[in-house]
Amino acid sequence: MQWMALGNLGFLLIVPAIVALYLLKRNVEDLEVPSTLLWQRTLQSWEAVRPWEKLQRNLLLLLQLLAAVLLVLALVRPAVPAAGAIADHTVLVVDTSGSMLAREGEHTRFQQAVDAARGVVERLSGGQAITLIEAGREPRVLVSKGTDRQVLLQALQSLAPRPGTSDQRAALSLAAAITATEPGSEVMWFGDGGSARTAEQESGLAVSGPFRFVQAGRAKENAAIGAFVTQPGQAGTEGLLRIDNYGSQPVRGRATIYGPDQQVLDVSEFAVEAGSSRTVTFERLPVAPVYRAVIEPEKDGLAEDNERWSVPFAAGKGRAVLVSPQGNRFLHQALQTVGRLEVETRSELPDGTEGAADLWVFDGVVPDRLPEGNILVIAPDRKTDWLPYAGAADVQARPEALRPDDPLVKYVDWQDVHVARTSVVHEMPGMRPLVKAGDTNLVLAGSMAGRRAVIVGFDLHDSDFPLRQAFPIFMQNAASWLSSAQTVPIGPAVPGETLAIPLTPGAGKRTLTYPDGREQAVEAQGTTWLFRVPEQTGLYRLTEEAEGTAQVRYFAVHMDEAESDIAPRSLAVGSGGAGGGESKPQDGQAAGSRELTGWLAALALLAVFAEWRVYQRGY
């Protein structure tokens, strides 16, 4: 038995009120007397009467108390368990995350969840409404308070599982907000409960009405590729494959490495204990731009995490141009030791006809216009349209890193660095200060016009920075951050995240090819493109055309590791309705509750009618 509105129990105060009225009631009769001599005796009798009479057995009192109790029970809204019953307004939430792709017999968990939700829709009767929500990367309302079965069934049919994760907390918050504004609502969640992070996501959440969790799936045996990394070696390409076993039993199988043309490059057997991982190495793979690893485990519940692509970590050579009218031996040597840059030295500013470079270093000079490529400016000397130069100032305080964990100043010790004088640069949109001396910014970094930029305000000759160990570390960090397109491959990524893709400076045409063959023109300026990764796993290809030459780079999108843990879990979501508490998982058709409010109201009306008839008959 559930009580949907226990707050209305206060109306029970009407019962003692009715009893009090009967206690105060005086039972007197009207009599005709022949003389007023009896008035004195009557007055004496009235004075002896107490205000509280003894409660007598009275049929009217019993009927009125019965009617009052029945009305109060109707206001409290009791409900009894009933298979398949739904509320006046039911919020159906269907999980479409990657773990719902796990197979349970002949069907996937997603198909089981949709079938169970379809059964609820088919039981929709007059006066009832259903709101359908998809719990995906972002919660999405497909139908709001729908009463048409066909529309709801079509919306269910349009749902599809996705390889990404689902934001369960956002979906639960949305459902809770809907039920809070719609009295008589309940929430039904169809899914497998997600991964281990679920308990943290829904902690503290509660819905105002009943919450029912319909469990999809029971199996938990699954093996997956946790990581696949390749890099050039002495005798070819070296590969490392990590296989994770999320099940409770040991698993054996075979791992195969394929090349870009689907040719088999290597095969290895593996065995992984329950709840552990196993690393398989491949030492002499033929040189290729990309590799694909596929595992075939004996016991497996999710096939989508058995494949992963890898782009080798090949350190390419980038082009760096150092513009220094006076010459700077410290800068030139530091850039040469980076190892990933071919350094070209100039004494004059570019006139705009030069080709693009991955990195432009301006020492003591400032160009009128930003060139194609990332830039490092040291000791700017004048104001331009893009640089708010405000003169020079003496430095009295010691340099201090504002963000020690920033990639540009990580492991750089500024305590022993002394700076005598620096240029003053006002705040710039997209640029953040990294190093300060008192109130003066010494180092700024960020993005300008779609390109990465670092500004060092002081001249290296006005400091002892080049003589400290911090200098080569800072230059290494800056060169890596400013020329990231040549240091590491793009990605990998998971569906739903935003991926910062480094672009080749000066490329005139860029095309992104999806795993399914669809092509997208990349319209981006500068050296970085923020790409929202879609719900499609596999190998992506970025083609850039620069100076008549097409450059091809790859990156992989794979399923989130958390979705490989397919062990079903229940959602412990608090229910605001009395008798709610934590939800319990239910398989298939969930047992709901049916309210008795209508029956109780009818019985109360019948009691009132009986009381009226008794009163008419003079009982």
C-alpha positions as CSV (number, residue, x, y, z in Angstrom):
1,M,0.0,0.0,0.0
2,Q,1.3,3.4,-1.0
3,W,0.1,6.8,0.2
4,M,0.5,9.4,-2.5
5,A,-0.4,12.6,-0.4
6,L,0.3,12.0,3.3
7,G,0.3,15.8,3.8
8,N,-3.5,15.8,3.7
9,L,-3.7,13.7,6.9
10,G,-4.3,17.0,8.7
11,F,-7.9,16.9,7.6
12,L,-8.4,14.1,10.1
13,L,-9.0,16.9,12.6
14,I,-12.6,17.0,11.4
15,V,-13.3,13.7,13.2
16,P,-12.8,15.1,16.8
17,A,-14.6,18.2,15.7
18,I,-17.7,16.2,14.9
19,V,-17.5,14.3,18.1
20,A,-17.1,17.5,20.1
21,L,-20.3,18.9,18.5
22,Y,-22.2,15.9,19.7
23,L,-20.8,16.2,23.2
24,L,-22.0,19.8,23.3
25,K,-25.5,19.0,22.0
26,R,-28.3,19.1,24.6
27,N,-31.1,16.6,24.3
28,V,-34.3,18.6,25.2
29,E,-38.0,18.3,24.3
30,D,-40.7,20.9,23.6
31,L,-43.7,20.4,26.1
32,E,-46.9,22.3,26.6
33,V,-47.7,23.0,30.3
34,P,-51.0,24.3,31.8
35,S,-49.3,26.6,34.3
36,T,-46.3,28.8,34.7
37,L,-45.9,27.5,38.3
38,L,-43.5,24.9,36.9
39,W,-41.2,27.5,35.4
40,Q,-39.2,27.8,38.6
41,R,-38.6,24.1,38.6
42,T,-37.5,24.2,35.0
43,L,-35.0,27.0,35.6
44,Q,-33.5,25.0,38.4
45,S,-33.2,22.0,36.1
46,W,-31.4,24.1,33.5
47,E,-28.9,25.3,36.1
48,A,-28.1,21.7,37.0
49,V,-27.4,20.7,33.3
50,R,-23.6,20.4,32.5
51,P,-22.4,21.7,29.1
52,W,-20.7,18.4,28.3
53,E,-23.2,15.6,27.9
54,K,-22.4,11.9,28.0
55,L,-21.8,10.7,24.4
56,Q,-24.8,8.5,23.5
57,R,-25.0,5.8,20.8
58,N,-26.2,7.7,17.7
59,L,-26.5,6.3,14.2
60,L,-26.2,9.8,12.6
61,L,-22.8,10.3,14.5
62,L,-21.5,7.0,13.2
63,L,-22.5,7.7,9.6
64,Q,-21.0,11.2,9.7
65,L,-17.7,9.9,11.1
66,L,-17.6,7.2,8.4
67,A,-18.1,9.8,5.7
68,A,-15.4,12.1,7.2
69,V,-12.9,9.2,7.4
70,L,-13.5,8.1,3.8
71,L,-13.1,11.6,2.5
72,V,-9.8,12.1,4.3
73,L,-8.6,8.7,3.0
74,A,-9.5,9.9,-0.5
75,L,-7.5,13.0,0.0
76,V,-4.4,11.0,1.1
77,R,-4.7,9.0,-2.2
78,P,-3.9,5.4,-1.2
79,A,-2.7,3.1,-3.9
80,V,-2.3,-0.7,-4.2
81,P,0.1,-2.7,-6.3
82,A,-1.3,-3.5,-9.8
83,A,0.5,-5.0,-12.7
84,G,0.9,-2.6,-15.6
85,A,-0.9,0.3,-14.0
86,I,0.3,3.8,-14.8
87,A,-0.4,7.2,-13.4
88,D,-2.4,10.0,-14.9
89,H,0.9,11.4,-16.2
90,T,3.9,9.0,-16.7
91,V,7.4,10.2,-17.6
92,L,9.1,7.4,-19.6
93,V,12.9,7.7,-19.7
94,V,14.8,5.3,-22.1
95,D,18.5,4.9,-21.8
96,T,20.4,5.0,-25.1
97,S,24.0,4.7,-23.9
98,G,26.6,2.4,-25.3
99,S,26.1,-0.4,-22.7
100,M,22.5,-0.8,-24.0
101,L,24.0,-2.4,-27.1
102,A,24.9,-5.5,-25.1
103,R,23.1,-8.5,-26.3
104,E,20.9,-10.5,-24.0
105,G,19.9,-13.7,-25.9
106,E,18.3,-12.8,-29.3
107,H,17.9,-9.1,-28.5
108,T,20.0,-6.2,-27.2
109,R,19.2,-4.5,-23.9
110,F,17.9,-1.5,-25.8
111,Q,15.4,-3.7,-27.7
112,Q,14.2,-5.1,-24.4
113,A,13.8,-1.6,-22.9
114,V,11.9,-0.3,-25.9
115,D,9.6,-3.4,-25.8
116,A,8.8,-2.8,-22.1
117,A,8.2,0.9,-22.8
118,R,5.9,0.0,-25.7
119,G,3.8,-2.2,-23.4
120,V,3.3,0.9,-21.1
121,V,2.2,3.0,-24.1
122,E,-0.3,0.4,-25.3
123,R,-2.0,0.4,-21.9
124,L,-2.6,4.1,-22.2
125,S,-6.3,4.9,-21.5
126,G,-8.5,8.0,-21.6
127,G,-7.4,10.8,-19.3
128,Q,-3.8,9.5,-19.1
129,A,-0.7,11.1,-20.7
130,I,2.9,10.1,-21.3
131,T,6.1,12.2,-21.7
132,L,8.9,10.4,-23.5
133,I,12.5,11.3,-22.7
134,E,15.7,10.0,-24.3
135,A,18.6,9.6,-21.8
136,G,21.5,10.1,-24.2
137,R,24.5,12.4,-24.2
138,E,22.0,15.2,-23.5
139,P,18.4,14.4,-22.4
140,R,15.9,15.0,-25.1
141,V,12.1,15.2,-24.8
142,L,10.5,13.4,-27.8
143,V,6.9,13.7,-26.7
144,S,5.4,16.0,-24.0
145,K,2.2,14.8,-22.3
146,G,1.2,12.8,-25.4
147,T,-2.2,11.0,-25.4
148,D,-2.0,9.6,-28.9
149,R,-0.7,6.0,-28.9
150,Q,0.5,6.1,-32.5
151,V,2.5,9.2,-32.0
152,L,4.2,7.8,-28.9
153,L,4.9,4.4,-30.6
154,Q,6.5,6.2,-33.5
155,A,8.7,8.3,-31.2
156,L,9.8,5.1,-29.4
157,Q,10.5,3.5,-32.8
158,S,12.7,6.5,-33.7
159,L,15.1,5.9,-30.8
160,A,18.4,4.2,-31.4
161,P,21.3,3.2,-29.1
162,R,24.5,5.3,-29.3
163,P,28.1,4.3,-28.6
164,G,28.5,7.3,-26.3
165,T,27.6,7.7,-22.6
166,S,24.4,9.1,-21.2
167,D,24.1,12.0,-18.8
168,Q,21.8,10.2,-16.4
169,R,21.9,13.0,-13.8
170,A,20.6,15.5,-16.4
171,A,17.9,13.1,-17.5
172,L,16.8,12.5,-13.9
173,S,16.8,16.2,-13.1
174,L,14.7,16.8,-16.2
175,A,12.2,14.1,-15.2
176,A,12.1,15.4,-11.6
177,A,11.4,19.0,-12.8
178,I,8.5,17.7,-14.9
179,T,6.9,15.7,-12.1
180,A,7.3,18.6,-9.7
181,T,5.1,20.8,-11.9
182,E,2.6,18.0,-12.8
183,P,0.7,16.6,-9.7
184,G,-0.1,12.9,-10.1
185,S,3.0,12.1,-12.1
186,E,5.4,9.2,-11.9
187,V,8.7,8.4,-13.5
188,M,9.6,5.1,-15.2
189,W,13.2,4.5,-16.2
190,F,14.1,1.8,-18.7
191,G,17.8,0.9,-18.8
192,D,20.6,-1.2,-17.3
193,G,21.6,1.4,-14.7
194,G,24.8,2.5,-16.4
195,S,28.3,2.0,-15.0
196,A,29.8,2.4,-11.6
197,R,29.6,6.2,-11.8
198,T,25.8,6.0,-11.8
199,A,25.6,6.0,-8.0
200,E,27.5,9.3,-7.9
201,Q,25.5,10.8,-10.7
202,E,22.0,10.4,-9.1
203,S,23.0,10.9,-5.5
204,G,20.9,13.5,-3.9
205,L,18.2,13.4,-6.6
206,A,14.6,12.7,-5.9
207,V,11.4,12.9,-7.8
208,S,8.2,14.2,-6.3
209,G,6.1,11.2,-7.3
210,P,6.7,7.4,-7.6
211,F,9.9,6.2,-9.4
212,R,10.0,2.8,-11.1
213,F,13.2,1.3,-12.5
214,V,12.6,-1.3,-15.2
215,Q,15.8,-3.4,-15.4
216,A,17.1,-4.2,-18.9
217,G,19.6,-7.1,-19.0
218,R,21.3,-9.4,-16.5
219,A,24.6,-10.5,-18.1
220,K,27.9,-9.0,-17.0
221,E,30.5,-11.0,-18.9
222,N,32.4,-8.8,-21.3
223,A,35.9,-8.3,-22.6
224,A,37.1,-5.1,-24.3
225,I,40.1,-3.3,-25.7
226,G,41.1,-0.8,-23.1
227,A,44.0,0.8,-25.1
228,F,45.8,0.4,-28.4
229,V,49.0,2.4,-28.9
230,T,51.6,2.2,-31.7
231,Q,54.9,3.9,-32.3
232,P,57.9,3.6,-34.6
233,G,60.5,1.0,-33.5
234,Q,63.9,-0.2,-34.6
235,A,62.6,-3.1,-36.7
236,G,59.2,-1.7,-37.7
237,T,56.3,-0.4,-35.7
238,E,55.8,-1.5,-32.1
239,G,52.2,-2.0,-30.8
240,L,50.8,-2.4,-27.3
241,L,47.3,-3.7,-26.8
242,R,45.5,-3.8,-23.4
243,I,42.6,-6.2,-23.0
244,D,40.2,-5.7,-20.0
245,N,38.0,-8.4,-18.6
246,Y,35.0,-6.9,-16.8
247,G,33.3,-10.3,-16.1
248,S,33.5,-12.7,-13.2
249,Q,35.0,-15.6,-15.2
250,P,38.3,-15.9,-17.0
251,V,38.2,-15.3,-20.7
252,R,40.4,-16.5,-23.6
253,G,40.5,-15.4,-27.2
254,R,42.5,-14.1,-30.1
255,A,43.8,-10.6,-31.0
256,T,44.4,-9.6,-34.6
257,I,46.1,-6.6,-36.0
258,Y,45.0,-5.3,-39.4
259,G,46.6,-2.7,-41.7
260,P,44.8,0.2,-43.5
261,D,43.8,-2.2,-46.4
262,Q,42.4,-4.8,-44.0
263,Q,45.4,-7.1,-44.5
264,V,46.3,-9.3,-41.5
265,L,49.6,-8.1,-40.0
266,D,49.8,-10.2,-36.8
267,V,47.8,-12.5,-34.6
268,S,48.2,-13.4,-30.9
269,E,46.3,-15.5,-28.4
270,F,45.4,-14.1,-25.0
271,A,43.9,-15.1,-21.7
272,V,42.7,-12.7,-19.1
273,E,41.6,-13.5,-15.5
274,A,38.3,-12.3,-14.1
275,G,38.2,-8.6,-13.3
276,S,41.8,-7.9,-14.5
277,S,43.7,-6.8,-17.6
278,R,46.3,-8.3,-19.9
279,T,48.8,-6.5,-22.1
280,V,49.7,-8.0,-25.5
281,T,52.7,-6.5,-27.4
282,F,53.5,-6.6,-31.1
283,E,57.1,-5.7,-31.9
284,R,57.6,-5.9,-35.7
285,L,54.5,-4.6,-37.4
286,P,55.0,-3.4,-41.0
287,V,55.0,0.4,-41.3
288,A,51.6,1.8,-41.9
289,P,49.8,5.1,-41.3
290,V,47.1,3.4,-39.2
291,Y,46.4,0.1,-37.5
292,R,43.2,-1.7,-36.4
293,A,43.1,-4.2,-33.5
294,V,40.2,-6.7,-33.2
295,I,39.7,-9.2,-30.4
296,E,37.6,-12.3,-30.5
297,P,36.9,-13.4,-26.9
298,E,35.1,-16.6,-26.1
299,K,32.6,-15.0,-23.7
300,D,31.5,-11.5,-24.6
301,G,28.4,-9.4,-24.2
302,L,29.3,-6.2,-26.1
303,A,30.8,-6.4,-29.6
304,E,31.2,-2.7,-30.1
305,D,34.2,-2.4,-27.8
306,N,36.2,-5.3,-29.5
307,E,37.7,-3.0,-32.1
308,R,40.0,0.0,-31.9
309,W,42.2,2.0,-34.3
310,S,45.6,3.4,-33.6
311,V,47.6,6.2,-35.3
312,P,51.4,5.8,-34.6
313,F,53.1,8.4,-32.5
314,A,55.5,9.7,-35.1
315,A,57.3,12.9,-34.4
316,G,57.2,15.0,-37.5
317,K,59.3,18.0,-38.5
318,G,57.7,21.4,-38.3
319,R,58.9,24.6,-39.9
320,A,59.8,27.5,-37.5
321,V,60.9,30.9,-38.6
322,L,62.9,33.1,-36.2
323,V,62.7,36.8,-37.0
324,S,65.4,38.6,-35.0
325,P,67.0,41.8,-36.4
326,Q,69.8,41.8,-33.8
327,G,70.2,38.0,-33.7
328,N,69.6,35.9,-30.6
329,R,71.9,33.0,-30.0
330,F,69.9,31.8,-27.0
331,L,66.7,31.6,-29.0
332,H,68.3,29.9,-31.9
333,Q,70.0,27.2,-29.9
334,A,66.9,26.6,-27.8
335,L,64.7,26.1,-30.9
336,Q,67.3,23.8,-32.5
337,T,67.4,21.5,-29.4
338,V,63.7,21.0,-29.5
339,G,64.2,18.4,-32.3
340,R,60.8,18.7,-33.9
341,L,61.4,22.0,-35.7
342,E,63.5,23.0,-38.7
343,V,64.5,26.5,-37.8
344,E,65.0,29.3,-40.4
345,T,66.5,32.6,-39.2
346,R,65.6,36.0,-40.7
347,S,66.5,39.6,-39.8
348,E,63.5,41.3,-41.5
349,L,59.8,41.0,-41.0
350,P,57.8,39.0,-43.5
351,D,56.2,41.0,-46.3
352,G,53.1,38.7,-46.6
353,T,54.3,36.8,-49.6
354,E,56.2,34.1,-47.7
355,G,54.7,30.7,-47.2
356,A,53.0,29.6,-44.0
357,A,55.1,28.3,-41.1
358,D,54.1,26.1,-38.1
359,L,55.7,28.6,-35.7
360,W,56.8,32.2,-36.1
361,V,59.1,33.6,-33.4
362,F,59.4,37.4,-33.3
363,D,62.3,38.7,-31.2
364,G,62.2,42.4,-30.5
365,V,59.9,43.1,-33.5
366,V,56.2,43.0,-34.1
367,P,54.5,42.4,-37.5
368,D,51.7,44.6,-38.7
369,R,49.5,41.6,-39.5
370,L,49.5,38.1,-38.0
371,P,51.1,35.6,-40.3
372,E,49.8,32.1,-41.0
373,G,50.8,29.9,-38.1
374,N,51.2,30.1,-34.4
375,I,53.4,32.9,-33.0
376,L,55.8,33.5,-30.1
377,V,56.5,37.2,-29.5
378,I,59.4,38.2,-27.3
379,A,60.0,41.8,-26.1
380,P,57.4,43.5,-28.3
381,D,58.4,47.1,-29.1
382,R,55.3,48.8,-30.6
383,K,51.5,48.9,-30.7
384,T,49.6,47.3,-33.6
385,D,45.9,46.5,-34.4
386,W,46.3,43.1,-32.7
387,L,48.8,44.0,-29.9
388,P,47.9,46.6,-27.2
389,Y,51.4,47.7,-26.4
390,A,51.6,50.3,-23.6
391,G,55.3,51.1,-23.3
392,A,58.0,49.6,-21.0
393,A,58.4,49.4,-17.2
394,D,61.1,48.4,-14.7
395,V,60.5,45.2,-12.8
396,Q,61.0,45.3,-9.1
397,A,59.4,42.0,-7.9
398,R,60.3,38.4,-8.6
399,P,58.5,36.5,-11.3
400,E,55.8,34.2,-10.1
401,A,53.8,31.6,-12.1
402,L,50.0,32.1,-11.7
403,R,49.1,28.6,-13.1
404,P,51.9,26.2,-12.2
405,D,50.1,23.3,-13.8
406,D,49.7,25.0,-17.2
407,P,51.5,23.1,-20.0
408,L,53.6,26.1,-20.8
409,V,55.1,26.8,-17.4
410,K,55.0,23.2,-15.9
411,Y,58.3,22.3,-14.3
412,V,59.6,25.8,-14.9
413,D,61.2,27.3,-11.7
414,W,60.9,31.1,-11.8
415,Q,62.3,31.7,-8.3
416,D,65.9,32.3,-9.4
417,V,64.9,34.3,-12.5
418,H,65.6,38.1,-12.4
419,V,64.1,40.5,-14.9
420,A,65.2,44.1,-15.1
421,R,62.7,45.6,-17.6
422,T,59.7,44.4,-19.6
423,S,57.2,45.6,-22.1
424,V,53.7,46.3,-20.8
425,V,50.8,44.7,-22.7
426,H,47.2,45.4,-21.8
427,E,44.6,42.7,-21.4
428,M,43.8,40.9,-24.7
429,P,40.7,38.8,-25.5
430,G,41.6,35.1,-25.5
431,M,44.9,35.6,-23.8
432,R,45.6,34.7,-20.2
433,P,48.5,35.8,-17.9
434,L,50.8,32.9,-16.9
435,V,53.7,34.7,-15.2
436,K,53.6,38.0,-13.2
437,A,56.1,40.2,-11.4
438,G,54.0,42.2,-9.0
439,D,51.2,43.8,-11.0
440,T,53.0,43.4,-14.4
441,N,52.4,40.5,-16.8
442,L,55.6,38.9,-18.0
443,V,54.2,35.9,-20.0
444,L,50.8,35.6,-21.7
445,A,49.3,32.8,-23.7
446,G,46.1,31.9,-25.5
447,S,44.5,32.2,-28.8
448,M,44.3,35.1,-31.3
449,A,42.4,35.0,-34.6
450,G,42.2,31.2,-34.5
451,R,46.0,30.7,-33.8
452,R,47.9,29.9,-30.7
453,A,50.1,32.7,-29.3
454,V,52.6,33.2,-26.5
455,I,53.9,36.7,-25.6
456,V,57.0,37.1,-23.4
457,G,57.2,40.7,-22.4
458,F,60.9,41.0,-21.5
459,D,64.0,40.9,-23.6
460,L,66.1,37.9,-22.9
461,H,69.2,40.1,-22.7
462,D,67.5,42.1,-19.9
463,S,67.3,39.1,-17.6
464,D,69.2,36.0,-16.5
465,F,66.5,33.7,-17.8
466,P,68.7,32.1,-20.6
467,L,71.3,31.2,-17.9
468,R,68.8,29.3,-15.8
469,Q,67.6,25.7,-16.2
470,A,64.1,27.0,-16.5
471,F,64.8,28.5,-19.9
472,P,65.2,25.3,-22.0
473,I,62.3,23.7,-20.2
474,F,60.1,26.7,-21.0
475,M,61.2,26.7,-24.7
476,Q,60.5,23.0,-24.9
477,N,57.0,23.5,-23.5
478,A,56.3,26.5,-25.7
479,A,57.5,24.7,-28.9
480,S,55.4,21.6,-28.1
481,W,52.3,23.7,-27.4
482,L,52.7,26.0,-30.4
483,S,53.6,23.2,-32.9
484,S,51.3,20.4,-31.7
485,A,50.3,19.4,-35.2
486,Q,53.8,17.8,-35.7
487,T,54.4,16.4,-32.2
488,V,51.5,13.9,-31.7
489,P,48.6,12.6,-33.8
490,I,45.1,13.9,-33.4
491,G,42.9,12.3,-30.8
492,P,41.9,9.7,-29.9
493,A,38.5,10.8,-28.8
494,V,35.1,9.5,-27.5
495,P,31.7,10.4,-28.8
496,G,30.3,13.6,-27.3
497,E,33.5,15.4,-26.4
498,T,35.0,18.5,-28.0
499,L,38.3,17.7,-29.8
500,A,40.9,20.4,-30.5
501,I,42.3,19.5,-33.9
502,P,45.5,21.2,-34.9
503,L,45.5,22.5,-38.5
504,T,48.3,22.9,-40.9
505,P,48.9,26.7,-41.4
506,G,48.3,28.0,-44.9
507,A,46.1,25.1,-46.0
508,G,43.6,26.3,-48.6
509,K,41.1,23.4,-48.5
510,R,40.3,21.0,-45.7
511,T,38.0,18.0,-45.8
512,L,37.0,15.6,-43.0
513,T,35.9,12.1,-44.0
514,Y,33.8,10.2,-41.5
515,P,34.0,6.4,-41.0
516,D,30.9,5.9,-43.1
517,G,32.4,7.7,-46.0
518,R,30.5,11.0,-45.6
519,E,32.6,14.1,-46.2
520,Q,32.5,17.5,-44.5
521,A,34.2,20.7,-45.6
522,V,36.2,22.2,-42.7
523,E,35.6,26.0,-42.6
524,A,38.1,27.1,-39.9
525,Q,40.6,29.9,-39.6
526,G,43.9,29.7,-37.8
527,T,45.7,26.7,-36.5
528,T,43.1,25.0,-34.3
529,W,39.6,23.6,-35.0
530,L,37.2,22.7,-32.2
531,F,35.3,19.6,-33.4
532,R,32.3,18.2,-31.6
533,V,32.8,14.4,-31.9
534,P,29.6,12.8,-33.2
535,E,28.0,9.5,-32.1
536,Q,30.0,7.5,-34.6
537,T,33.0,5.4,-33.8
538,G,35.8,4.4,-36.2
539,L,38.6,6.1,-38.2
540,Y,38.3,9.7,-39.3
541,R,40.5,11.2,-42.0
542,L,41.4,14.9,-42.3
543,T,42.8,16.0,-45.7
544,E,44.5,19.4,-46.1
545,E,45.7,20.9,-49.3
546,A,48.6,23.3,-49.0
547,E,50.8,24.6,-51.9
548,G,49.4,21.9,-54.2
549,T,50.2,19.0,-51.9
550,A,47.5,17.0,-50.0
551,Q,48.4,16.1,-46.4
552,V,46.3,13.3,-44.8
553,R,46.1,12.8,-41.0
554,Y,43.9,10.3,-39.1
555,F,42.3,10.1,-35.7
556,A,40.2,7.5,-34.1
557,V,36.9,7.7,-32.1
558,H,36.1,4.8,-29.9
559,M,33.5,3.9,-27.3
560,D,34.0,5.2,-23.7
561,E,35.8,2.6,-21.5
562,A,33.1,3.1,-18.8
563,E,30.4,1.6,-21.2
564,S,32.3,-1.7,-21.4
565,D,31.4,-2.5,-17.8
566,I,27.9,-3.9,-18.7
567,A,27.1,-5.3,-15.2
568,P,23.5,-4.1,-14.6
569,R,22.8,-1.9,-11.6
570,S,19.7,-0.4,-10.2
571,L,19.1,3.4,-9.9
572,A,18.7,4.4,-6.2
573,V,16.6,7.5,-6.8
574,G,14.6,8.9,-3.9
575,S,10.8,9.3,-4.4
576,G,8.9,12.2,-2.9
577,G,5.7,10.1,-2.7
578,A,5.1,8.4,0.6
579,G,6.1,4.8,0.5
580,G,8.6,5.6,-2.3
581,G,12.2,5.5,-1.1
582,E,14.7,3.7,-3.2
583,S,13.6,2.1,-6.4
584,K,13.9,-1.6,-6.9
585,P,14.8,-3.1,-10.2
586,Q,12.0,-4.9,-12.0
587,D,12.3,-7.1,-15.1
588,G,10.1,-6.8,-18.1
589,Q,6.7,-5.3,-17.2
590,A,7.0,-3.3,-14.0
591,A,4.4,-3.8,-11.3
592,G,2.8,-0.4,-10.8
593,S,0.2,1.0,-8.4
594,R,-3.5,1.8,-8.8
595,E,-5.0,4.6,-6.7
596,L,-8.2,4.0,-4.7
597,T,-9.2,7.7,-4.5
598,G,-12.3,7.3,-6.8
599,W,-13.7,4.3,-4.8
600,L,-13.2,6.0,-1.5
601,A,-14.9,9.2,-2.7
602,A,-17.9,7.1,-3.9
603,L,-18.2,5.3,-0.6
604,A,-18.1,8.7,1.2
605,L,-20.9,10.0,-0.9
606,L,-22.9,6.8,-0.2
607,A,-22.4,7.3,3.6
608,V,-23.6,10.9,3.3
609,F,-26.7,9.7,1.4
610,A,-27.4,7.1,4.1
611,E,-27.0,9.7,6.8
612,W,-29.5,12.0,5.1
613,R,-32.0,9.2,4.8
614,V,-31.6,8.3,8.5
615,Y,-32.1,12.0,9.4
616,Q,-35.3,12.1,7.2
617,R,-36.7,9.2,9.1
618,G,-36.1,10.8,12.5
619,Y,-33.7,8.3,13.9
